[in-house]
Amino acid sequence: MKGILLVLLLVVAIAMIVLGVKLSILPPALTGIGFIIITILFYQRKN
């Protein structure tokens, strides 16, 4: 279950970064980076 959550969070993060870069708006890109950091922390806690 946590594995699916990690993958889904990573996909959303990448989509937000791409959206932010494509439309030249900063908040979605920053949120995407935050989601990647959260994903890394969850992954480290899992192991």
Secondary structure in CASP SS format (residue, H / E / C, confidence):
PFRMAT SS
TARGET T0000
AUTHOR 0000-0000-0000
METHOD secondary structure of the structure
MODEL  1
M C 1.00
K H 1.00
G H 1.00
I H 1.00
L H 1.00
L H 1.00
V H 1.00
L H 1.00
L H 1.00
L H 1.00
V H 1.00
V H 1.00
A H 1.00
I H 1.00
A H 1.00
M H 1.00
I H 1.00
V H 1.00
L H 1.00
G H 1.00
V H 1.00
K H 1.00
L C 1.00
S C 1.00
I C 1.00
L H 1.00
P H 1.00
P H 1.00
A H 1.00
L H 1.00
T H 1.00
G H 1.00
I H 1.00
G H 1.00
F H 1.00
I H 1.00
I H 1.00
I H 1.00
T H 1.00
I H 1.00
L H 1.00
F H 1.00
Y H 1.00
Q H 1.00
R H 1.00
K H 1.00
N C 1.00
END
